[in-house]
Amino acid sequence: MNALRDAALQSKAWPYEEARKLLKRYPDGKPDGSPILFETGYGPSGLPHLGTFQEVARTEMVRHAFSEMSDTPTKLIAFSDDMDGMRKVAENLPNRDMLAEHLDEPLCRVPNPFDTEHESFAAHNNAMLRQFLDRYEFDYEFLASSDCYGSGRFDDTLKLVLARYDKIMDVMLPTLGEERRATYSPVLPISPVSGKVLQVPVEVVDPGKGLVRFVDPATDEAVEHCILGGAAKLQWKVDWALRWVALGVDYEMAGKDLIDSVTQSSKITRVLGAKPPEGFNYELFLDENGQKISKTKGNGVTIDEWLTYAPEESLSFYIYRDPKKAKQLSFGIIPKAVDEYQRFLDAYPDQPIEQKLPNPVHHVHAGDPPQVDMPINFALLLNLVGVANTDDKALLWGFVQRYAPGASPETHPALDARIDYALAYFRDFVADTLERRAPEGKEVDALRDLDAALADMPEDADGETIQNAVFEVGKRHEFEPLRDWFKALYETLLGASQGPRMGSFTALYGIDNVRTLIAEALAE
C-alpha cells in the first residue's frame, strides 16, 4: 500500500493530477470530518447518452485516484436537474405532440411519453441513467432537483440568494445582452396558475420568508409568491452555485462549453460566502459529422447501443483517454476501442507500479484489472465473420479453436461474448459495405505467387510464418510502398480497404480457405 501511495502521489496520469487539487484544498481532511464531496450533473431533457455517462465515469476515476493518495473519506452525488423547464421536445422522443403541450413545465411534472411505469418524463430518464450507473457498480447517491427543492433542503440557501440578490445581479448582468438584461432574474418562479417555469422579472419582498413579487403571464396580474418548498427554481448558473453551496460540493468537472458557466457560478458561490469546488473542463464528444453530442438532437451513440457491440470495459477505456482532447463518439470507433483496451489489459500484469498507474485499465477497473486471455483481437473476429459469411457461432468457434487450441466458450467466456459482439457489429455496420474487386496488373501474378507459397505450407503454419511469406511476395512483385500490396489483399480477398495482419487472419481462417478466396479473386 505504501508503494502504491508513493507512486500515486508522483503519478502524472490525469486522475492523480486532479486528485492533487483536493489534497491541496484539504491537506488534513475536511475540518468537520465529513467526506469530500464529488458531484456530477445531468439535465433529463432527453435520453442519457455517452456524454452524460462519461462525466460520472471520469469523476469516479478521480475519486478512486484520491482514495489511493489519502485516507480521507469521499462521496459521489449524481444530481439530476429535473426542475428545469422543458424548452423543446427532442426529435427522438415518442408522443411528441403530447410533450409539446407541456413546454416550459418542470421536467419532473411533464407526463411520461414512454410505455413505462414512471410517473414523469424526468423520472423515466433518471431511471435510465441510474440503471447504467448501477450496471457499472458506481458507489453514488442519486439526488433529484425536485426532491431538494421540494423537501426544503435548498430553502436556507434560497433565502441567502434573495438576501444577496443585488450582488448576484451584479455578477450576471454584465454577461448578458441588452434585451436579456431587461427581463433577467436569478429566480424562476413556478406559476401557481399554469405550472410553468417562468422567466420574468422578479422583485424581492422578504428574503427571510422567501417572498418575491412578479407579474404572472397566465393572468397578467402581480402576485406575491413564496419560492421555498419547490415553488421556484433558480436560473442555471445561479442554480449551479446554489447546489454547490447547499450540498457542500468539493469537486465537479464540466465540458468545455460550460467554461463561462463555471466562471459565473464560481463568482456567485463566493457571493454566497462559500468556496467553489475544484474541477477541470474536458473537451466535448462529437458525432461522426463533428457536431457536439446533444440529448435533444439525439445524435451520437447511446450507452445501450455501445453495449450492443462491445463490452462495458471498452466504453470506460474510451472515456478515460485524453479527456482534454475532442473525440468522436460514433459507432466507427468501437472496434479500435475494444482492441486498444485489450492491449493495455494484457500489458498491465508485468508492469512496475510506476507504469501501472498511468495505464488506463488501472482506472477503468478501480485498481484491480482482471486477467483475461484473449487470443484473437476484435478486428480479426470481424474479418472472420465477414469471410465465413455465417452467424453460426459453433462454426466460428471451429475456426477459433484451430487458431487457439484449447479455447472454448467455457474456458474463454470473454472471447465467446466478443464473438457475439463481432456478429452484431458486422451485421449492422460492415456487411453492406463489403465489395470485393477483381485484381489488376501485377496483383494477379502476386496472388498466384502467394497461392503457391501457401500451398507449400502445412495447414497448421503459424501466423508469423505466413506473415513473412506475404511480405516476401509483396517485395518480389515490387509493391512500393509495401502497404499497397496489403491494401490489394484486403480489397480483393476481404472486400475492404483495410484489414488485419494477413498472417494472423490466414492462420485463423485456414490456409485452404484463404487459397479458395485467392482462387475466387483470380477467377474474376
C-alpha positions, -999 to +999 in steps of 0.1 A: +000+000+000+029+024+008+044+017-026+011+024-043+005+056-024+040+068-031+036+061-068+002+077-068+015+109-052+041+111-080+020+099-110+013+124-138-018+105-150-047+129-152-069+114-124-040+119-100-033+154-112-070+162-105-069+144-071-040+165-060-062+196-062-083+181-034-052+172-014-042+209-016-077+220-007-079+198+024-043+187+034-057+173+067-092+164+055-123+185+059-124+203+092-158+188+102-147+153+093-173+149+065-165+132+033-150+151+003-180+155-019-178+148-057-207+158-079-219+152-114-248+169-130-274+157-156-303+175-173-330+149-180-344+168-210-336+138-233-323+103-231-290+097-214-261+093-238-224+085-235-215+122-230-237+121-199-222+088-187-186+098-192-188+126-167-198+102-139-171+076-150-143+102-151-154+117-118-153+083-102-118+078-117-106+110-099-123+099-067-106+065-068-072+082-075-078+104-045-085+073-024-051+059-034-035+091-022-054+098+010-074+081+037-100+110+038-135+096+031-153+106-001-188+106-015-202+109-050-235+126-058-252+121-092-275+151-095-305+154-119-318+189-127-353+177-132-369+210-121-357+227-153-384+238-176-388+217-208-378+242-235-382+219-266-391+184-275-362+161-287-367+146-321-360+111-309-389+110-283-423+093-287-456+111-282-440+144-293-474+161-297-483+153-261-450+166-249-454+198-268-484+206-247-462+207-216-435+231-228-420+252-200-433+229-173-407+214-149-394+181-164-404+163-132-441+173-139-441+165-176-461+133-183-440+102-192-441+097-230-427+062-228-445+030-221-430+026-186-443+028-151-425+060-142-447+089-133-430+116-153-406+122-182-378+131-159-384+101-137-381+078-167-348+094-178-335+094-143-342+057-140-324+051-173-293+070-160-293+051-127-297+018-145-265+024-163-247+038-133-257+007-113-246-016-141-211-002-136-214-005-099-207+031-091-209+040-055-231+071-056-260+088-041-287+100-065-303+134-059-330+150-079-335+187-080-373+183-074-366+165-041-340+190-030-362+220-037-395+203-027-382+189+007-368+223+017-332+212+016-323+242-006-345+267+014-318+282+036-296+289+005-326+302-014-331+328+013-295+337+011-299+341-027-327+366-021-307+384+006-278+389-018-299+393-048-284+426-059-248+412-057-258+382-078-273+405-104-240+425-104-223+392-114-248+382-140-260+414-158-226+423-174-226+389-191-260+394-207-272+412-238-293+443-235-326+426-242-319+398-218-308+422-190-342+438-192-360+406-181-334+386-163-340+372-129-319+347-109-352+333-096-376+314-119-409+312-100-433+284-109-467+298-118-494+287-094-518+291-123-501+275-154-475+254-136-448+267-160-413+277-150-414+315-156-387+337-169-400+370-157-385+400-138-388+394-100-388+418-071-376+406-037-402+412-010-389+394+021-357+372+019-363+357+053-397+344+042-387+336+007-412+361-007-409+377-042-433+396-064-438+392-102-464+395-129-478+361-139-482+359-177-512+335-171-532+363-155-513+395-162-516+402-125-489+409-100-486+382-074-467+378-042-451+343-041-430+322-017-402+305-036-395+279-009-405+243-009-403+237-046-424+267-057-395+281-078-361+271-091-331+292-099-317+303-132-290+278-145-257+295-133-272+306-101-288+272-096-254+255-100-239+278-073-269+271-051-262+234-054-225+238-046-233+258-015-263+239-002-247+204-007-211+214+001-196+202-032-158+200-034-152+187-069-172+188-102-159+187-137-177+201-168-174+203-205-155+229-224-188+245-235-195+253-198-163+273-190-183+305-188-209+289-166-182+276-142-167+311-140-200+328-132-213+301-109-180+303-090-184+340-086-219+336-073-207+309-049-183+334-034-211+359-031-230+333-011-200+330+012-186+296+001-156+283-019-163+270-054-154+233-060-123+221-077-126+207-112-115+209-148-130+214-182-130+184-205-133+185-243-166+175-259-176+143-276-185+148-313-207+127-335-195+113-368-201+146-385-180+166-360-211+180-342-214+182-305-234+153-289-268+166-278-296+149-258-322+170-276-308+162-310-304+125-302-272+123-322-242+102-312-243+068-296-264+058-266-249+038-237-272+009-247-261+010-283-224+008-274-230-022-252-248-039-280-215-041-299-187-041-273-180-049-236-185-024-209-148-021-202-141-008-237-166+021-230-149+031-198-115+028-215-125+051-243-139+076-218-106+076-198-084+085-227-073+121-234-102+140-216-089+173-228-090+163-265-122+164-285-131+129-296-156+113-320-183+093-304-197+072-331-201+035-340-170+035-361-146+039-332-159+009-313-136-019-328-105+001-322-115+009-286-121-028-279-087-038-292-068-010-276-084-018-242-072-054-245-036-044-254-034-022-222-050-050-202-025-076-215+004-053-206-007-045-170+004-076-150+040-073-160+043-036-155+060-020-125+038+001-103+050+034-119+037+021-152+006+005-139-008+038-126-009+056-159-022+025-176-059+033-185-071-001-172-060+007-137-086+035-137-112+015-157-111-012-130-105+009-099-070-005-094-080-042-099-079-051-136-089-087-143-067-112-162-084-121-194-068-144-220-079-130-254-060-149-282-079-131-310-085-094-313-118-079-323-107-067-357-097-102-366-130-116-354-148-091-376-128-102-407-135-138-398-173-132-396-171-114-429-153-141-450-170-170-432-204-154-441-222-170-413-239-162-380-233-198-367-213-194-336-204-230-335-188-228-369-169-196-359-156-214-328-143-241-351-120-216-368-111-201-334-101-234-319-079-242-348-061-209-342-061-212-304-063-249-294-078-255-260-100-224-262-138-229-258-168-209-247-164-224-212-127-216-208-128-182-226-162-167-218-149-132-227-139-144-261-173-161-266-190-128-257-167-110-281-178-133-310-214-122-302-203-085-304-185-092-337-216-108-352-238-079-342-213-052-353-206-069-386-243-073-393-252-037-386-221-018-398-199-039-421-219-064-441-233-038-465-200-021-471-180-051-483-174-053-521-145-073-535-129-061-566-110-080-592-072-080-590-054-057-615-020-056-632+008-072-611-017-080-584-027-111-605+008-126-606+014-117-569-018-135-559-007-166-579+027-164-562+011-161-528-012-191-535+018-212-544+036-201-512+006-211-491+003-244-509+038-253-497+030-247-461+015-271-436-021-264-427-011-256-391+016-230-400+016-202-375+007-166-382+042-152-381+054-177-407+025-169-430+030-131-425+067-134-435+057-152-467+031-125-475+058-099-471+082-117-494+056-120-521+049-083-519+086-075-521+092-098-551+065-081-571+079-047-562+049-032-545+060+003-534+051+012-508+045-023-495+012-013-479-002-012-514+002-050-515-017-054-483-044-030-495-048-051-526-052-082-505-079-066-484-098-052-514-096-084-535-100-111-508-119-093-480-138-066-498-125-038-476-099-011-479-081-021-446-079-052-426-059-075-402-024-089-403-028-114-432-007-139-414-029-140-383-061-140-405-048-169-426-039-189-395-074-183-381-094-188-413-073-217-426-047-218-454-071-239-476-099-214-471-077-184-479-065-202-511-101-205-520-105-167-516-075-162-539-089-186-565-123-167-564-104-134-568-084-147-598-115-161-614-129-126-615 
